[in-house]
Amino acid sequence: MKIVHICLEAPYIDGWNYQENMLPRHHAELGHEVIVIGSRNKLPYYLKNKIDYTNCDTPYMVGSVKIIRINCSFSILQKLNYYPALPSLLEEIAPDLVYHHGGQSLSLLASKSYVDKHDKSKLFIDFHSEYYNTANSWFSRVILHKTIWRSIIQYCLPSVSQVYCISSSVKELCEELYGINPRQIEYLYLGMDVVSTNEAERENIRQLVRTQLGMAPSDFLIVTGGKINPVRKIELLTEALRGLNRERVHLVVFGTPDPGFESYAAQLGAGVPRVHFVGWCNTEAINRYFLASDLAAFLGGQSVLWQQSIAAGLPGLFRKRAGHEHLNQGNCLYIYTDMVEEVEQWLRILTDPANGQILDGMRERAISLATGEMSYRLEAERVVAKYLELNAARSTDECANS
């Protein structure tokens, strides 16, 4: 089967572990011909001066996946992006399945046009947006989502064979703002790929990282990071560490500040010893910090980094977010407020050497979750199975009507 993953609004970044990377990789490993269509010139602002695809004018391979990058010719409000090469490219590739990452997209019109002209092809789309990260202003909610995106999505829905949402809160937004029938929606959670290292490799990474940070082997390391801004609530961690005042407890923070929040980042951890800022990290470096740590702490907005830490077998301390309950199978604990005292209370328990069995149990459940229902491999298989099921049903209907 030939599968095209369209990653123009939800970007494809070489070497990352996002869903846009992992589903194509596993589809290729399952023996399918896989092509990713990504953007050359429209990338998230936080990648400015870090990654540049503007000169990627010829296809290239990432493992067994072919990557084709095309240009956005114009953009309105950085949201309505037009890729003129997409319609002819789809005709040239002639995919059986078009998997469109990010349903809020002008490019969805090209995907609809293609499947409408090819009876045996199927169009799947997924949605990642939820109320905490979008539709928060009147213009965004009423004009962008309930008018523009809703009109495009409703026009395309008759040609869409499957709608996926990554969480129940995303499903809620799709039903309320876009009017998508809940019977057409299935969950396809942001999944995980277990960070595969044996115990010797993990211990070696643990020791190397701790030596670089000036830590003793038995010290307790907490890891956090991502885009550094007030939404991440990293100050809750640094202030909790100040109150905890345990010399063996360290915090490593990766990432760079969002534009305009440089002073906020500079003040984080001021006067708090054993806080280590390591700057922007690629996926490999992030995984090294996860493997070297004892606890992942993400106390603000939901991020794919939560899943990445679980895949490394890390116990988690996460902010409770409605719609993400599937991330807790006994592998993490939640905080419910912005009170430093609540964070400090959990850190006092989790960093106590006498409570090591609690963390051991959380680690086991993290690996169980990553290898079970949230495995990217199993999710890739589900997508293929859904395509085959739909095509089989179509064949049965054709036979019955002939």
Secondary structure by P-SEA (a helix, b strand, c coil): cbbbbbccccccccccccccccaaaaaaaaccbbbbbbbccccccccccccccccccbbbbcccbbbbbbbbccccccccccccccaaaaaaacccbbbbccccccaaaaaaaaaaacccbbbbbbbccccccccccccccccccccaaaaaaaaacccccbbbbccaaaaaaaaaccccccccccccccccccccccaaaaaaaaaaaaaaacccccbbbbbbccccccccaaaaaaaaaaaaccccbbbbbbccccccaaaaaaacccccccccccccccaaaaaaaaaaccbbbbcccccaaaaaaaaacccccccccccccccccccccccccccaaaaaaaaaaaacccaaaaaaaaaaaaaaaaaccccaaaaaaaaaaaaaaaaaaaaaaaaaac
